[in-house]
Amino acid sequence: MPSHPPCNPWTAGCRAPSASEARDAGAPGAPRRSGAARFVSAWLAAAWLAGTWLAVSAGPARAETRVALVIGNTGYRNLKPLANPANDAGDVAAALKARGFTVLQGVDLDRGAMTRLVERFQSEARTADVSLVYYAGHGFQVDGQNYLVPVDASIRSRQDVETATLNLRTITERLEGGRGIHLVFLDACRNNPLRGTAGTSDAAVPNGLARMGNAAGFLFAYATQPDNVAFDGGGRNSPFAQAFLSHVATRGQDIAAMMIAVRKDVIAATGGFQVPWENSSLTSQFAFVPGQAAAASPETQLWQLAAAGRDPALLRIYLARYPEGAHADEVKAMALAPAPPEAAPGAIRSTPEGDRVSDDRLWDFAQRSRLRQLVEFYISRRPDGRHAHEARELLQALPTTEDSDVRPESLCERAATHPRDATANTAGVPLAELGRNAETAIQACRAARESHPDMPHYTALLARALAARGEREAAIGYYREAAARGNLRAMVSLGLLMETGDGLPRDPRGAAALYETAARGGSPDGAINLAVALMEGVGVRKDPGRAVTLLKQASEAGSAIATYNLGVLAQQGLVTEPGSALAYFRKATELGDPRGFVPAAILLDEGRGGVRKDPAAAAEMLLLGVASDSGDAASQIVTRAATWSQDTIRLLQERLKRAGYYTGAVDGRGGPKMAAPLRQWRRVGNLDLK
């Protein structure tokens, strides 16, 4: 019987990298702990072996009636004007129209116009399958009730509230009891205008919005947690709107999973300053884009689109988006090497300029990424395509490089974001690359910090940029400032410096305290680092049970690294639910950590750990790993074939033969003969090009 050794997440040397592998803490020389997974989403298709991507379309799969009310109020006459709600409303409205919604849209509405638009919406929503409200603008709470603020509102006392604003309750109550589901998104958690008014205590009128919603069939999603204030944003959109737009086009993603992805992006984009929150009483699942989820992660899809045609533009886009990606070295080599002749023996099935990739599939990927370069790529390849009009509309909402350079906030984020704070549309920057562009980053982050003194996020990014340039003392000072003001990345980076004594006196206990605070604030890295300390007894008393609890907390918040490590711990018996190792490894791959494919395949191949032996599923996991990971899955088949059952290898060979990559005997034996077919599969295997 083949045997695969287990892996220890706390030590080096196992076949899949561990939680204690090297990482950039934001300062030169600081060791890593929680891995280098990219914070990107991945989806695993259950029927993937039988085919690759399924046919896609821009709208819902059935005749489902959808109606939306979208309001963005920016130009307030008597309150502080806001920068982005009009942009947010326009971009969200366009995205919802593309998802099959009839949209009633208003920008800079006074109370009368808001009331009339709400009434029209209520009338249409009464018989809709799905109704949705998206409001961006000023909003506040009084006595547990939430109020949305028209641009003509003048609020000097409590008496003005009812006459000058709209009570959110009056919008939603007429939707109750209907047959549809109702989704309410509120990017409206601003400072309360009644704070500081005569006869009113601040405690009586907290900032932000109040929790609400008990009726069945509703989801209330807030840009930040109740009683807190949301950031208007330093770019075109608010952090919440940007995250919503980045995930609303994800095919086959239930709204609960979508909101986890949105929350993760907003926490990363604001350093924990803002934590989206929702209250759901939905009684059925809902996806903005129904259908089969893509088998491969966005990173793997982009790699295979680029590799299939050796397209220089896509190769550059991949490196810009995933500078430390699993395929980065291959992309660099491919970008420098001349393409082989089409008729060369063993040549990749090339698709020059992506011409054989279907229109729908190319657009599906471009719109989900919201990368300007990919939308431009779609338009250049499909100027008369089915989605060309929608693509040109989307392009108007995506900033150019020149726009980003004008706004220091955007440039600071683009130049200095930590790799594990990468979001769906902001790539993380490795420390070495940041060091090469440190001066530009420092100038932009200083300007952003001065413009937004209430946002410690820019202070933390400035600290990282200074650290990259070697100004350690100044960097530590800014890390301390940002951490004291609640920035999660600063807490984790400062904790690592304290734990290792890198530029600071070694203080494991102080580091653990910082990790504790960061974990409570929603930082996956804080939870992972504290879990490691609890497992090892460094700075805290050993407590493996609490370590597992922390990892589960991080996993539920969408951390791929924590989920992978839970799989490893389940193999060791520290997580005792039957079959949990396989479930965690699979979930890790869905969250974007391709290291989970091989250990999942091992469990399925051997039928251990409470898992039924399943060679077909093992072959599926291996082939997904071949396309997605840094080379471990292919190495298993070529150099460690004897550790795998012949049934698994035979099914894998059959799949490669059907794809046209393997011409040898289907004998269940791996080895060097599998190297070339697997290389071809790695480059185009997940991509249905017909």
N, C-alpha and C positions, 0 to 999 in steps of 0.2 A: 504493500500500500504506500503510495507516495506520501511524503510528510513535509509540511512546510513549517519552519520554526516560527514561534510567536514573536511579537515585536513589543518592546518596552518603550513607552512614550517618554520616559524620563532619562533614558540613556542613549548614547549614540550606537551605531553599528547594526541596527535592524534594517530590514530591506526597505521599509518605507521610512522617510525622515521623521524624526521624533519632535515632540514639543520643545525639546531643549536645543534644537538646531540653531545655528547662528542667525542673528537678526539685527537690523538697524534700529537702535533705540533713539536715534536723533542726535547722537553725539559721537565723535570719532572714537573708535576703539571699544564702544560698549557692546557686550555680547548679546546674542539673541536668545529668546526663550520660546516664544509662542509661534514660531514658524513663519513662513513667507508666503502663505496662501494669498491669492489675489481675491479681493472682495468683489467677485462677480457672481452673477447667478448662473446656475446650470440646471438643466432639466433632463430627466431620464425617461425615455419612452419605453413602456412595457413591451410593446410589440416590435422593438427596434430591429431584432435579427431578421424579421421577415421583410423588412424594407427600411428605408431611411426616413427622410422627411415626408410627411403626408401633404396633400394639396392644401394650400392656404388661401385665404381671402381676407379682405380688409374688414368685412362686416360680420355680424353675428350669424351663427350657423342656421338659425330658424327664424321664422317670421315673428320675432319678439318685438313688441312696441317699447321704445325707450324714449323718455323725454327728460330734458335737463334744464334747470334754471342756473345761469352762470352770471354773476355780478362781480364787477371789479370797481371799487370806488377809490380814486386816487386824489383828485383835486378838491380837497376839503376847504371850505371857505372860512370856517371858524375853529377848526382843529388842525393839528399838524398834518400837512400833506404827506402822502406816502409815495414811495418811488415806483413800486412794481405791480400793484393790484390790476391796473389796466392791462399790462403785459400778461400777467397771470391769467386773467379772464379770457383774453383773446387766444392765448395758446391752449388753454384747457378746452375752450369751446371748439377750436379746430380739431383737437384730439378726440373729443367726444363725438363730433360729427362723423369723423372717420370710423368710429366704433358703432355707428348706426343710430345715434341719438338725434332726435329733433331738439334743437337747442334754442331756448329763449335767452338772449344775451343782452346785458346792459352794462354800460360803463359810465361812471360819474353821474349816478342817478340821484335826483332829489327825492324827498319822501313821497311825493305824489307819483312820480314815475316808478319808484320802487314798488309801491303798493299796487299799481296797475299791472306791472309785470308779474308780480307774485300771484295776483288773482288769475291772470291768464295761465300761468304755470299750474296752479292748483286745479283749474278746470281740465287741462289736458292730462294731468298726472292721475286723475281719479280713475281712469280706465287703463292706464299703462301697466305693462308688466314690470318695468323698472323706471323709477323716478329718481332724479339726482339733483341735489342742490350743491353748488360750489360758490362760496362767497369769499372774496378777498377784500379786505378793507378794515376800517376801524370797527371794533366790537368790544363789548364789556359786559359785566354782570352787575346786577343789583338784586339783593334779596334772593339769590339763587336762580334768577331769571337772566337769560342772555338776550342782549339787544344788538342789532345790526344798525350801523350808523349811515344814513344818507349824507350826501356831500353838503347839504344845506343846513345840517343840524347845528343848533346852538344850545349847548348844555351847560347851564350854570347852577342847577339845583336838581334835586330828585324830581321835582314837579315837571321839569322839562323832559324827562326821560320818555314817558309814555307818549307825549305829543310830538317829539322830535325824531324818534327812532322807530324801528320795527322790532317787536318782540319775536324772537325766533319761534316761540311756541305757537304764535298765530300762523306761522308758515307751515309748521309740521302737523298741527292738530287735525287739519282737514285731510291729511293723507292717511290718518290712522283708520284701521279697519278695512282698507282696500285690499284687493287681491294681489297686488304687486309687492315688490321689495322697494325700500326707500333708503337711499344713500345720501348722507349729508356731510359735506366736507367744509370745514371752517378754518380758513387761514386768516383769522380775525382776532387773535388773542393779543390785544394791544393794551397800553396803559389806560387805566380807568380815568375818564375826564372829571369824575366827581372827587377824586383824591385831592385833598387840600382845600376843598370848598368849605365855606363857613358852616359850622354845625355838623360836619360829617367827619367821623374818624376814619383813618385809612383801613383799620381792621374791618369796618362795616362795608367797605367797597373795595374788595381785593381786585388786583389786576387780572387780566385774562378772562377766560370764560368758565362758567360753572358746568359741572357734569349734569347731563340730562339724558332722558330717553329710557322709558320702560316698556313702551308698546311693542308688540311683536312685529317683526318684519323690518326693523330699522337698523342702520349702522350710522353712528355719529363718529366722525373722525375729526380730531382737533390737531392743528398744526403743532401744538405743544400741550403739555400736561395741564390739567385744570389749575387755575389761579396763577399761571405763569404767562410771561410775555413772549411772543414770537418775534423773530428777527425779520425785518423787511427784505433783507438780501442785499448783497453788494454787486450782483450782476443783473441780468435782465429779469430774472424770476426770483421769488422768495425761495429759501431752501426747501420748504414743503412743496410748493408748486413744481419746482424743478424735479424733485424726487417722484412726485405723482406722475409727471409727464414722462419720466424715464422708465416707468414700470407699467403704465396703463396699456401699452401695446403688447405686453408679454402674452403669447399664445398659451392657452390652457392653464393659466395661473388663477386659482381661486382668490377672491378678494382678501381672505384672511392672510394667505401667503404674500399677497401683494403688499398689504399694510406692514408686514414684518420687513419686507425689502425697503419700503418707503421709510420706515422708522430707522432702520440701520443706516441708510444714506443720510438722513437728516442729522442723526447723532454724530456721524463721522464728519459731516460738512460744517457742523457748528461746535465740535469739540464737547458735545454733551450739554451745551447751553440750551438746546431745544430738543425735547423728546416727544415726538408725536404720540398720540394716545387715542384709543377708540373705545367706544361702548357699543357692543353689538347684541342685538336680539334677533338676528336673521335666522330664519328657520329653513333656509335652503342655500345651496352653494350658488355663487355667481362669479363669472369670469367676464371681464370686458371683451376679451377675444376668445370665444369658445374654440375648442378643437384640441388636437393632439399637441402636446408640448414637444419642442425640438429635442432630439436625442442628445445633441452635443451642446456644450456651453457656448456662450457668445464668443469666448476666446477661440475655442476650437473651430467654430464656424468661420470666423474671420481668417484664421490660419488656413483653412482648407479652401476658402474662396481665393485667397492670395496664391496659395501653392498650386491650385489646380491650373491656373493660367499663368503663373509666374508674373503676375501683374505688379509692376514696380510701385504703382500708387497704393495698392492694397498692402504690399509689403511694408511700405513706410507707415501706413496707418496702423498696422499691427504693432510695430516697434514703438510708435508714439503712445499707443493705448496700453500695451503690455510690455514695458521695457525689461521686466524680469520674468516674462512669461515662459511657459514650458517649451515654447517653440522659438524663443528669441534667437538662439544660436543658429538654428536652421534658417530662419528668415534672413539673418545677416549673411550667411553663406550663400543663400539663394540670390540675394540682392546683388552680390558681387560676381556670381558665376554666370556664364552665358547659358541660355536655355538649350537643352539638348534637341537635336533634330526630331521632328515628330515621328519619323519612322525608325528611330534608333531602337535596338533591342532593349526591351525592359523599360522603355521610356514611360514616364507618367502619362496617364490619359489627360492630356492638356486641354484646357478650355480657354484659348486665347481671349483675353479681355472679358472673360466671364460670359461670353456670348451664349453658351449652352446652359447657363443657369437660368431657370425659369424666371419670368418677370415677377410673378407673385413672391417667389422665394427670395429673390434679391431685395425686393422692396420690404418684405416682412422683416428681414434682418436690418436693413438700413433704418427703418423707422423706429425699431426697438432700441437701437444703439443711440439715436439722437446725436450721432457724430456728424458734424457738418461735412467732413471729407467723404463719408459713406453716402450721404444723401447726394452730394455732388457727383460721386461715382455712379450712382444709379441714374441720375439725369443724363450724364454723359454717355452711358451705355444704352439707355432706354429713353431717348428724347421724346418718343411718341408712345411710350409704354402706358399700360393701363393706369398706372399710378403717377404719371408725370405731373399732372396738375397738382395733386396732393403733395408731391415731393417739392414742387416749387413753392407752394404755400409754406411747408415746413421750413424750407431754407430761409424764408424771411424771418423766422423766429429764432434761428440759431446764430449766435454771435460769430463774427469773423475774427481772425487773429488780430486785426487792427482794432476792432471794438474792444477786445479783451485787453489790449495794450493800453487803451485809453483809461480803462477803469482799473485802478491799482488793486482793488479787492480781488477781481478775477485773475489778474496776473499773479498776485501773491498766492492764491489757491492753486493755480496751475503750476507754479514754479516750486512750491515748498510743501505740498501735501504729502504726508507720510504714506508709504505704499499700502499700509493696512487701513488707511482712512480713505482709500480710493472709493469713489461712488460710481454709479452707472455711467456718468459722463464727465468725471474728473479723475484722470489717471494719477496714481501715486508716483512720486519721484524718488528713485534710489538716492542715497546720500552722496555717492560719488558724482552722480550727474548734477545734483543740487550744488555740490561744491564747485563744479565748472561754471555754473551760472549764478553763483551766490550773490554777486553785487547787484544784479538786476532784481533778484528775489528780495534782498534786504531792503532796497529802496522801495519796492512795491509794498512790502509788508509794513514798513514804517509808516508809509502814507495811509494804508488801510487801517492801521492801529490808531492813527491820529483822527481819522474820519469816524471811527466807531469805537470810542473809548469804553463803551459798555460791552464790547464783544471780546473776551479774552482769547477767542479763537485766533485772532490775528497776532496777538502777543506770542502765542505758542508757535505759530508759523514763523514769526520773526526769530524766535529762539532757535528753531531748527535750522534756519538759514545761516544764522551766526555760528552755530555749531559746525555746520558744513564748511565754513570758511576758517575754522580753527579758533574762533574767538570764544573759548570755552567759558571763561569767567562771566562774560556778558550774557552768553546763552543760558547759563545756570541761573543768573539773576532773573531773566525773563521767564524761564521755566517756573521758577518759584512764584513769580507774580501771577502767571496764568493758572498755576495749580491752586494757589490760594483763592482764586476767583472762580474755581470750579471747572477748569478745562481738563477733560479726561486724558487727552493725549499727553499734556504736560505732566500730569500726575504719574502716568506710566513711565514716561521717559526719565523724569526725575527719580522715580523709584528705582529704575534700573541703574542709574548712576550711583545712587546710594547703596544699592545692593552689592555692586561690584567695586566700589571705591574708585570710580573713574572720574577724577576731578573733584571728588568730595570725600570726606572721611567715610569709611565703610560703615554702613548702618543697616543691617538686614531687618531689624525691628522697625525702623522708620520706613524702609521700603515697603514692608508688608502692610503698614498702616496706610500708605498711599495707595497701594493696590486695593485695599479694602474699600477705601473711599471711592476709587474709580469704579470698582465693581458695582457698588451700590448705585452709582450714577448711570450705569448701563454700558460700561466699557467692557467689551469681550476680552481685550488684552489684560485689563486689570483683573478680571475673574480668572483668566488662565494663569497669570503669574502668581496670583495668590494661591490658586490650586496647587501649583508646583511647590510653592513654599510650604504648604500644608502637608504635601506628600513627603517632602524631604525634611521637614522640621527646621527650616532655615528662617530665623526671625520670628517664628511662631511655633507653638506646640504641634506636633504631628497630629493630623486629623484626616485620614483618607476619606472618611464618610463625607465630611464637609467639602473636601476637594471635589468629590464626585458631584455634590449638589451645585457647586459653583460652575462646574463644567456644563451641567445640564441647564443651568440658568443662561449661560452664554450660548449654548446650542439653540435653546428656544428663541433667543434673540437673533438667530441667524448666523452664528459663527461657525464657519466650516472647520476651522482648526480645532475648536473645542469638540465638535461633533466627531471628528476623526479620532481624537484622543479618547473619547468615550468608547468608541469601538475597540480601541486597543485595550483599555481597562476592562471592558466586558470580556475580552478574550482571556484576561488574567483572573477573572472571577470577582473583580471589585464592583462590577455592575452585574446583578444577578438575574435580571429578567431573561427568560429563555429566548434565544434568537436575537437578543439586543445588539450583539456585535455586528451582525449582518445589517440590521436596520440602521445602525449608526453609520456604518461605512457607506451604505447606499445614500443616506441623507447627506453625508459629507460631500459626496460627488454632486448631488443635486444643488448644494450650496456653493459649489465651486472649487472644492479641493479634490483634484484628480488622484491623489494618493490613495483614496478609498477604493478604487477599482480593483487593484490586485488583491488586497486582503479580503474583499467581498468575494472575488473569484475563488480564492483559496477555500473559504468556508463552504461555498457551493460545490466546489470540486471534491472536497473530502467528506462533506456531510457531517460536520461536527459543530459544537457550540449551539446545540438545539436547532440546527438547520438541516433540512432534508437535502440529501445529495441531489444535485440538479446540474448535469453536465451542460445542458443547453444554456441555462442562465449563467453558468461559469464562463462559457465561451463568449456570451454576450458581454459580460463584465470585462473580460480580457480585451476584446476588440474595442470597446469604448475606451479602455485605458490606453491601448496602443495609440489611438488618435489624440488622446487628451493629456497624458502625463508626460513626464520628462524623459521617458525611455524605459522605465522599469518593466512595464507590461510586455513590451517587445523582447526585452532581455530575458524575461522569464521563459518565453516560448523558444527562443533561439539558444540560450545557454543553460537553462535549467529545465529543459523539457522533461527530464526523467522524473521530476517531482510532481508532474501533472498526470492525471488519468488519460488513457488513450481515448476514451469517449469524449472528453472535453476537447482535446486537440483535434480529433476527427471532425467534430461539429464546426470547429473554428476553420479547418481546412475547407469544408464544404461551403461555408459562407464566403470565403475568399475565392473559391473556384466559381461560385455563382456570380461574383462581382467581376470576374475576369482577370484577377490578379495572380491566381495560383493555378499552375498547370500540372503539378506533380501528382503522385499517388495520394489518395485519401486514406492514409494508413495509421493515423493517430500518433504519428511520431513527429516531434518538432526537430529543432536543430538548425544548422546554417542554411538549409534549403528554404527555410521560412523567412529569412532576412529580407530578401528583395520584395516578396509579396506584402510583407508587413510594412515596409517603407512606403509602398504604393498606397496601401490602406491608410496609413497615417496621414498621407497628404490629401487624399480625396475620398476616403471610404465612407465618411458620414454624409457626404454631400450627394444628393440625388440631382444629377445634372441633366436629366432628360426632360 
